[in-house]
Amino acid sequence: MITLYDIPSKAPGNVWSPNTIKTRMALQHKSLPFKTVWLEYPDIGPTLKGIGAEATSKWEDGSPWYTLPVIQDSTTGKVVADSWKIALYLEDTYADKPTLFPFGVRAPVEFFEAYFTETTIRPGMRIFMSETCYRLNPTSEAFFRRTREAIYKLKIEELAPPGPERDAIWAAVKGGFDKFAPKYASNGDGSLPFFYGETISYADIVVASYLLWVKIVLGPENPEWKEVESWNGGRWVKLIELLKDYKIVDA
């Protein structure tokens, strides 16, 4: 059995993190059963250190920064951190299951993820970070607020308040999706829904995971999310719909 370590929230079903959603979808794409262990932010470091997980980054003071997702596979005894490394591990270890990387190619998907994140998600991080903070449980919210305010040198409430600055952030995010939509539409007659046309891949999981994060932290009825739904002829909300069988909430 695979154990997935994830971060709870006040959102319905607990799930919100785009990186852990990537792993949830990847596990389901591979038809691999798993269970979830929920960790509030202050518990992530001690718990992951205790199970032998690698730190994925460093804090400004040089101390190890442990992040989720992490999986622990009782079949192999492996503990793997980082959503991309987890995807590679699942692909290699469970090669008999449906592939995350059609045609055996991984480099284009790795480039795709980096380019997509830089082009469409990074411009909106001030909005996404502030809205995430409000969705967390009190213990995690306090940790998240303290650490992110130290990174941004601003109060959470100052990251993206309503007004022209927030509007400009959304315009930049939309500009990123506007650049990306033609790349998705370049397969066939432009109507094929996935990065590889008719074939689901980890690239589509990446896009859907970030979109679901935005939808969850804003709320499905939020006017800003409704605007996202309309972008590029509704292409992105259609992608989420096509991947709806990958349940991001535990049964």
C-alpha positions as CSV (number, residue, x, y, z in Angstrom):
1,M,0.0,0.0,0.0
2,I,1.2,3.5,-0.8
3,T,0.8,6.2,1.8
4,L,0.4,9.8,0.6
5,Y,1.2,12.6,3.0
6,D,-1.0,15.6,2.3
7,I,-1.9,19.0,3.9
8,P,-5.5,19.4,5.2
9,S,-7.6,22.6,5.0
10,K,-11.0,24.0,5.6
11,A,-12.0,23.3,2.0
12,P,-14.5,20.5,1.4
13,G,-12.7,17.2,1.4
14,N,-9.5,18.8,2.8
15,V,-7.6,18.7,-0.5
16,W,-6.2,21.9,-2.0
17,S,-2.5,21.7,-2.7
18,P,-1.7,21.6,-6.5
19,N,1.4,19.5,-5.9
20,T,-0.4,16.8,-3.8
21,I,-3.3,16.9,-6.3
22,K,-0.7,16.0,-9.0
23,T,0.3,12.9,-7.0
24,R,-3.3,12.0,-6.2
25,M,-4.2,12.1,-9.9
26,A,-1.0,10.2,-10.9
27,L,-1.8,7.4,-8.5
28,Q,-5.3,7.1,-9.8
29,H,-4.1,7.2,-13.4
30,K,-1.8,4.3,-12.6
31,S,-4.7,2.5,-10.8
32,L,-2.7,2.3,-7.5
33,P,-4.6,2.3,-4.2
34,F,-3.3,4.6,-1.5
35,K,-4.2,6.0,1.8
36,T,-3.7,9.6,3.1
37,V,-1.9,10.8,6.2
38,W,-2.8,14.4,6.9
39,L,-0.1,16.7,8.3
40,E,-0.6,20.3,9.4
41,Y,2.3,22.6,8.3
42,P,4.2,22.6,11.6
43,D,4.2,18.7,11.6
44,I,5.5,18.3,8.1
45,G,9.2,18.7,8.9
46,P,9.4,16.5,12.0
47,T,7.3,13.7,10.4
48,L,9.1,13.6,7.1
49,K,12.5,13.7,8.8
50,G,11.3,10.8,10.9
51,I,10.4,8.6,7.9
52,G,13.6,9.4,6.0
53,A,12.2,11.7,3.4
54,E,14.5,14.2,1.6
55,A,14.1,17.9,2.1
56,T,13.2,19.4,-1.3
57,S,14.6,22.9,-0.6
58,K,16.1,25.2,2.0
59,W,14.8,28.0,4.1
60,E,16.5,31.4,3.9
61,D,18.6,30.5,7.0
62,G,19.9,27.4,5.2
63,S,17.8,24.9,7.2
64,P,16.1,22.0,5.3
65,W,12.7,22.7,3.9
66,Y,10.5,19.6,3.9
67,T,7.5,19.8,1.5
68,L,4.6,17.7,0.4
69,P,3.7,15.5,-1.4
70,V,5.7,12.6,-0.1
71,I,4.8,9.0,-0.7
72,Q,5.8,5.9,1.3
73,D,5.5,2.6,-0.6
74,S,5.3,-0.4,1.7
75,T,5.8,-2.7,-1.2
76,T,9.3,-1.4,-2.0
77,G,10.1,0.4,1.2
78,K,10.8,3.6,-0.7
79,V,10.0,7.1,0.5
80,V,9.9,9.7,-2.3
81,A,9.5,13.4,-2.0
82,D,8.5,16.0,-4.8
83,S,5.6,15.5,-7.2
84,W,7.8,15.2,-10.3
85,K,10.1,12.6,-8.7
86,I,7.0,10.7,-7.4
87,A,5.6,10.6,-11.0
88,L,8.9,9.2,-12.3
89,Y,9.0,6.7,-9.4
90,L,5.5,5.5,-10.1
91,E,6.2,5.2,-13.8
92,D,9.4,3.1,-13.3
93,T,8.1,1.0,-10.4
94,Y,4.7,0.2,-11.8
95,A,5.6,0.1,-15.5
96,D,2.8,-2.4,-16.1
97,K,0.2,0.2,-15.2
98,P,-1.2,2.9,-17.5
99,T,1.6,5.3,-18.5
100,L,2.0,8.9,-17.3
101,F,4.4,9.6,-20.2
102,P,2.9,8.5,-23.6
103,F,5.4,7.4,-26.3
104,G,8.0,6.9,-23.6
105,V,9.1,10.5,-23.6
106,R,9.6,12.4,-20.4
107,A,11.7,15.4,-21.3
108,P,8.9,17.3,-23.1
109,V,6.6,16.8,-20.1
110,E,9.2,18.1,-17.7
111,F,9.8,21.1,-19.9
112,F,6.1,21.6,-20.3
113,E,5.6,21.7,-16.5
114,A,8.3,24.2,-16.0
115,Y,7.1,26.4,-18.8
116,F,3.5,26.2,-17.8
117,T,4.2,27.1,-14.2
118,E,6.5,30.0,-15.1
119,T,4.1,31.4,-17.7
120,T,0.7,31.0,-16.1
121,I,1.0,30.3,-12.4
122,R,3.9,32.3,-11.2
123,P,2.4,35.6,-12.3
124,G,-0.6,34.9,-10.0
125,M,1.2,33.7,-6.9
126,R,0.4,36.7,-4.8
127,I,-3.3,36.0,-5.3
128,F,-3.0,32.2,-4.9
129,M,-0.8,32.5,-1.8
130,S,-3.2,34.9,0.0
131,E,-6.3,32.9,-0.9
132,T,-4.6,29.7,0.2
133,C,-3.8,31.1,3.6
134,Y,-7.4,31.9,4.3
135,R,-8.4,28.2,3.5
136,L,-6.0,26.6,6.0
137,N,-6.7,25.3,9.4
138,P,-5.6,27.6,12.3
139,T,-2.3,25.8,13.1
140,S,-1.3,25.7,9.4
141,E,-2.5,29.2,8.7
142,A,-0.3,30.6,11.4
143,F,2.8,28.8,10.0
144,F,1.9,29.6,6.4
145,R,1.3,33.3,7.3
146,R,4.6,33.6,9.2
147,T,6.8,31.9,6.6
148,R,5.2,33.5,3.5
149,E,5.2,37.0,5.0
150,A,8.9,36.5,5.6
151,I,9.4,35.5,1.9
152,Y,7.3,38.3,0.4
153,K,8.1,41.0,3.0
154,L,4.4,41.8,3.1
155,K,1.4,40.9,5.2
156,I,-0.8,38.3,3.6
157,E,-3.6,40.9,3.3
158,E,-1.2,43.1,1.3
159,L,-0.2,40.6,-1.3
160,A,-3.2,41.1,-3.6
161,P,-5.9,43.3,-2.2
162,P,-8.9,44.2,-4.5
163,G,-8.1,46.9,-6.9
164,P,-5.9,47.8,-9.9
165,E,-2.9,45.8,-8.6
166,R,-5.0,42.6,-8.3
167,D,-6.6,43.2,-11.7
168,A,-3.1,43.5,-13.2
169,I,-2.1,40.2,-11.7
170,W,-5.1,38.5,-13.2
171,A,-4.4,40.1,-16.5
172,A,-0.9,38.6,-16.4
173,V,-2.3,35.2,-15.5
174,K,-4.8,35.3,-18.4
175,G,-2.0,36.4,-20.7
176,G,-0.1,33.3,-19.8
177,F,-3.1,31.1,-20.5
178,D,-3.6,32.9,-23.8
179,K,-0.1,32.0,-24.8
180,F,-0.6,28.4,-23.8
181,A,-4.0,27.7,-25.4
182,P,-2.7,27.7,-29.0
183,K,-0.1,25.1,-28.0
184,Y,-2.8,22.8,-26.7
185,A,-4.8,23.6,-29.9
186,S,-2.0,22.8,-32.2
187,N,-2.8,19.0,-32.3
188,G,-5.1,17.9,-35.1
189,D,-8.0,20.3,-35.9
190,G,-7.6,22.2,-32.6
191,S,-10.4,20.4,-30.8
192,L,-8.3,17.6,-29.2
193,P,-8.3,18.2,-25.4
194,F,-5.0,16.9,-24.2
195,F,-1.3,17.8,-24.6
196,Y,-0.8,14.6,-26.6
197,G,-4.1,15.1,-28.5
198,E,-6.4,12.3,-27.5
199,T,-4.1,10.7,-24.9
200,I,-3.9,11.8,-21.3
201,S,-0.5,12.4,-19.9
202,Y,1.2,13.8,-16.8
203,A,1.2,17.2,-18.6
204,D,-2.6,17.4,-18.4
205,I,-2.5,16.3,-14.7
206,V,-0.2,19.3,-14.0
207,V,-2.5,21.8,-15.7
208,A,-5.6,20.4,-14.1
209,S,-4.0,20.3,-10.6
210,Y,-3.1,24.0,-10.7
211,L,-6.6,24.9,-12.0
212,L,-8.2,22.9,-9.2
213,W,-6.0,24.7,-6.7
214,V,-7.3,28.0,-7.9
215,K,-10.9,26.8,-8.0
216,I,-10.7,25.4,-4.5
217,V,-9.0,28.4,-2.8
218,L,-11.2,31.0,-4.5
219,G,-14.4,28.9,-4.3
220,P,-16.4,27.6,-7.3
221,E,-18.8,30.5,-7.2
222,N,-16.2,33.2,-6.9
223,P,-16.5,35.7,-9.8
224,E,-12.8,35.5,-10.4
225,W,-13.0,31.8,-10.9
226,K,-16.0,32.2,-13.1
227,E,-13.8,34.4,-15.3
228,V,-11.2,31.7,-15.5
229,E,-13.8,29.2,-16.6
230,S,-14.5,31.4,-19.6
231,W,-11.0,31.8,-20.8
232,N,-9.9,30.4,-24.2
233,G,-13.4,29.2,-25.0
234,G,-13.7,27.2,-21.8
235,R,-10.8,25.0,-22.7
236,W,-9.4,24.8,-19.2
237,V,-12.7,24.0,-17.4
238,K,-13.3,21.3,-20.0
239,L,-9.9,19.8,-19.2
240,I,-10.9,19.5,-15.5
241,E,-14.2,17.9,-16.5
242,L,-12.4,15.3,-18.6
243,L,-10.3,14.4,-15.6
244,K,-13.2,14.3,-13.2
245,D,-12.9,10.5,-12.7
246,Y,-9.6,11.1,-10.9
247,K,-11.1,11.8,-7.5
248,I,-9.0,14.3,-5.6
249,V,-11.0,13.8,-2.4
250,D,-10.6,10.6,-0.4
251,A,-13.6,8.3,-0.6
